[in-house]
Amino acid sequence: MPIRAVYQNGVFKPLDEVELPEGTEVEVVVRRAGPILRKYAGLIEKSNHDWGAEYYEYLTERAHGG
């Protein structure tokens, strides 16, 4: 589940509401959003395709050398 956030004062702050129980431990993969991603982020969010799951799968594969 990708979550857009900003890093301020040593803390990652989500840009949107996050529905997780308080205290949930998560793994953070830091990638700077490029201009293409920023340009089309709104369109991707409106799509019925599960881009979040596909992006997470891509990041997981990259993290494990795939």
C-alpha positions as CSV (number, residue, x, y, z in Angstrom):
1,M,0.0,0.0,0.0
2,P,2.0,3.0,-1.2
3,I,1.5,6.2,1.0
4,R,2.8,9.6,-0.2
5,A,4.5,11.4,2.6
6,V,6.9,14.3,3.3
7,Y,9.9,14.1,5.6
8,Q,9.9,17.0,8.2
9,N,11.9,17.4,11.4
10,G,13.0,13.7,11.3
11,V,9.5,12.3,10.8
12,F,7.6,11.0,7.8
13,K,4.2,12.7,7.6
14,P,1.5,11.2,5.3
15,L,0.0,13.5,2.8
16,D,-3.3,11.7,2.9
17,E,-5.3,9.9,5.6
18,V,-3.8,6.5,6.5
19,E,-6.2,3.8,7.8
20,L,-3.9,1.8,10.1
21,P,-4.2,0.9,13.7
22,E,-2.1,3.1,16.0
23,G,1.3,1.6,16.6
24,T,1.3,-0.5,13.4
25,E,4.9,-1.2,12.3
26,V,5.5,-0.6,8.6
27,E,8.4,-0.8,6.2
28,V,9.3,2.5,4.4
29,V,10.9,2.5,1.0
30,V,12.1,5.9,0.2
31,R,11.8,7.0,-3.5
32,R,11.6,10.6,-4.6
33,A,8.6,11.3,-6.8
34,G,9.8,12.3,-10.2
35,P,8.0,14.8,-12.4
36,I,6.1,12.1,-14.3
37,L,4.8,10.5,-11.2
38,R,3.7,13.9,-9.8
39,K,2.0,14.8,-13.1
40,Y,-0.1,11.6,-13.4
41,A,-0.6,10.8,-9.7
42,G,-4.3,12.0,-9.8
43,L,-5.1,9.8,-12.8
44,I,-3.6,6.7,-11.3
45,E,-5.6,7.2,-8.1
46,K,-8.8,7.3,-10.1
47,S,-8.1,4.1,-12.0
48,N,-9.8,0.9,-11.1
49,H,-6.6,-1.0,-11.5
50,D,-4.8,-1.9,-8.2
51,W,-1.7,0.2,-9.0
52,G,-0.7,0.3,-5.3
53,A,-0.4,-3.5,-5.2
54,E,1.5,-3.6,-8.5
55,Y,3.9,-0.8,-7.4
56,Y,4.5,-2.6,-4.1
57,E,5.3,-5.8,-6.0
58,Y,7.7,-3.9,-8.2
59,L,9.4,-2.4,-5.1
60,T,9.6,-5.8,-3.4
61,E,11.2,-7.4,-6.4
62,R,13.7,-4.5,-6.7
63,A,14.6,-4.8,-3.0
64,H,15.4,-8.5,-3.4
65,G,17.5,-8.0,-6.5
66,G,14.8,-8.8,-9.1
